Every structure is written in structure tokens, then in C-alpha cells.
């Protein structure tokens, strides 16, 4: 397991979703703007999160992403494991410095993973709220819905064509 920028961005975006859990699905573009993360990068991250079942996508107007299941059941370890590619151990049989410390790194990794399993997404969202973070509700755009214009009242004694206008104007001699 690796702890990288991709994992940090995934956790940040998931906290954002957890804070907005009760509302409408959150568009990726809003998350990208709020946290200054590239939209195409977030699309790659959310594809992996969706594949792992941590988020659900909703298409169409008013669509976006929401948590796949309750935030108190999603842990930081779930997010990191979904995002980071599994490292395949090498098959080198020679004794190297890596071989000498393999047990140390394996023990550290299992300790870090065990600690990440104790941290839930819900607890991270609560920490942000305790620090004073307030969710700003965004207005749901009504895409594709046009408001009907009120018809104008017909005007009496107004020419309705160019010819009628020419006849209505006095001739200058």
C-alpha cells in the first residue's frame, strides 16, 4: 500500500461527500472547484471509488456522486485500498537491502492499515464540522427546463405589417 497524493485527494473528496450526505448528489465539478483539484484527475479517482462501491453516480441534470453506503461504515483504509494500486512483490531471489528490511516494512504497513481501519469517514466529517465548517447549499440548476413567457397583450390600432405601416404614416409632399 502506498500513501500518495491521489489517496489524499480521494479522502478529501470523500469527506466533502460525507458533509453533503443528506442533500442532492454532488457534481464532480463542484468538488474540483472547492478543493482546487483537476476535474479529469477527480474523474479517474471516482471511477476507482465507484468500482469499489464506495460512491454511487447519478446521471443527468442534478446528477453527481453520493456515498455508496453510510459514512460511518466507510473507513480511510477502504478509500486508500480502492485508490492505490496493489504493489506486486518482486521475485528476485538475491539478498538485497530490501529483503533485509521486508519484515520491518510489512509490520509497519499492517500497523498503519490497522489504524486506518479505525478512522471512519463520518468521524472525519464530524471533525470538520467541529472546526466550524458549514456546508453551503448550492441551488439545483433546472437544466433543460424553460420558463414559459407571458404573452403580450395585443395592441389595438397598431400596424401589423410594413405595408400597413406605410399607409398609416402621413405622406410628405
VEXTILUM-137380 format. One record per residue (C-alpha): residue number from 1; x, y, z. Coordinates in pm, whole numbers. Each point is the difference from the previous one (the first is absolute). Example, Ala and Ser with C-alpha at 12.3 -4.5 7.8 and 13.67 -1.06 7.14 Angstrom:
2
NODE  pos  X  Y  Z
NODE  1  1230  -450  780
NODE  2  137  344  -66
END
This chain:
173
NODE  pos  X  Y  Z
NODE  1  0  0  0
NODE  2  116  348  -84
NODE  3  -108  330  148
NODE  4  3  247  -286
NODE  5  -154  325  -117
NODE  6  -269  -200  -179
NODE  7  -101  -157  333
NODE  8  0  340  171
NODE  9  -223  147  -271
NODE  10  -233  -301  23
NODE  11  -37  41  376
NODE  12  -60  376  -38
NODE  13  -270  -58  -263
NODE  14  -163  -274  207
NODE  15  -13  230  306
NODE  16  -165  259  -226
NODE  17  -263  -257  -100
NODE  18  -52  -106  363
NODE  19  -62  361  102
NODE  20  -267  25  -270
NODE  21  -140  -349  58
NODE  22  -359  106  65
NODE  23  -32  221  -308
NODE  24  -2  -46  -374
NODE  25  278  -186  -186
NODE  26  312  216  -19
NODE  27  141  75  -348
NODE  28  373  -67  -38
NODE  29  48  345  -143
NODE  30  -111  156  330
NODE  31  243  -218  197
NODE  32  279  86  -244
NODE  33  -66  373  40
NODE  34  -31  -13  379
NODE  35  325  -190  52
NODE  36  194  120  -306
NODE  37  43  -348  -144
NODE  38  6  -71  -372
NODE  39  -338  -126  -123
NODE  40  156  -267  -221
NODE  41  208  -122  295
NODE  42  -310  -20  219
NODE  43  -181  -194  -273
NODE  44  275  -264  13
NODE  45  -15  -14  379
NODE  46  -379  -29  8
NODE  47  2  -273  -263
NODE  48  204  -213  243
NODE  49  -218  98  296
NODE  50  -314  -89  -197
NODE  51  150  -333  -104
NODE  52  67  -76  368
NODE  53  -362  92  89
NODE  54  97  291  224
NODE  55  -191  255  -210
NODE  56  -304  -9  -226
NODE  57  -46  214  -307
NODE  58  -318  165  -120
NODE  59  -22  109  -361
NODE  60  -187  288  -155
NODE  61  -101  345  119
NODE  62  51  28  374
NODE  63  228  -304  -12
NODE  64  332  -62  165
NODE  65  143  -229  265
NODE  66  -119  -110  341
NODE  67  133  -249  254
NODE  68  -50  -365  -90
NODE  69  -105  -82  355
NODE  70  -4  173  334
NODE  71  307  207  89
NODE  72  37  -165  340
NODE  73  79  -329  -176
NODE  74  260  137  -243
NODE  75  352  12  140
NODE  76  314  177  -119
NODE  77  147  -345  -71
NODE  78  -291  -75  -237
NODE  79  68  319  -195
NODE  80  377  -51  -19
NODE  81  -33  -366  -101
NODE  82  -247  94  -274
NODE  83  221  276  -139
NODE  84  354  -129  24
NODE  85  122  -272  -230
NODE  86  116  -314  175
NODE  87  374  -38  -18
NODE  88  109  -335  -126
NODE  89  296  -139  192
NODE  90  309  -64  -206
NODE  91  121  -351  -66
NODE  92  368  85  41
NODE  93  176  -274  195
NODE  94  314  200  74
NODE  95  58  142  345
NODE  96  -35  376  -12
NODE  97  -64  281  244
NODE  98  -370  -30  -80
NODE  99  -2  -365  102
NODE  100  170  81  329
NODE  101  -267  252  99
NODE  102  -303  -173  -155
NODE  103  -135  -114  338
NODE  104  37  350  144
NODE  105  -195  160  -288
NODE  106  -265  -271  9
NODE  107  -52  57  373
NODE  108  -18  378  -47
NODE  109  -246  -39  -286
NODE  110  -229  -228  200
NODE  111  12  242  297
NODE  112  -86  300  -221
NODE  113  -278  -196  -172
NODE  114  -144  -109  337
NODE  115  -1  363  116
NODE  116  -168  119  -323
NODE  117  -274  -258  55
NODE  118  -89  175  326
NODE  119  -59  337  -168
NODE  120  -343  33  -160
NODE  121  -107  252  -258
NODE  122  -278  112  234
NODE  123  252  83  275
NODE  124  210  205  -245
NODE  125  -311  192  -110
NODE  126  -92  65  365
NODE  127  350  135  64
NODE  128  -45  248  -285
NODE  129  -336  110  138
NODE  130  152  40  347
NODE  131  264  229  -152
NODE  132  -280  225  -126
NODE  133  -45  -125  -354
NODE  134  -352  76  -120
NODE  135  -146  -158  -311
NODE  136  -121  259  -249
NODE  137  -304  -131  -181
NODE  138  26  56  -372
NODE  139  -309  66  -204
NODE  140  -96  -286  -225
NODE  141  8  132  -356
NODE  142  -307  -73  -205
NODE  143  176  -107  -317
NODE  144  -222  -58  -297
NODE  145  -303  160  163
NODE  146  -106  322  -165
NODE  147  -232  244  165
NODE  148  -302  88  -210
NODE  149  -18  363  -98
NODE  150  -319  189  60
NODE  151  -167  100  -325
NODE  152  -12  369  -67
NODE  153  -339  161  -26
NODE  154  -101  85  -356
NODE  155  25  370  -75
NODE  156  -290  160  -174
NODE  157  48  239  -292
NODE  158  360  -101  -65
NODE  159  107  -93  -354
NODE  160  73  -371  -27
NODE  161  215  11  -314
NODE  162  238  226  -187
NODE  163  -269  79  -254
NODE  164  -250  99  266
NODE  165  269  215  163
NODE  166  62  179  -333
NODE  167  -369  72  -37
NODE  168  -29  122  358
NODE  169  283  255  -32
NODE  170  -92  335  -151
NODE  171  158  71  -339
NODE  172  243  294  -16
NODE  173  -39  209  -312
END
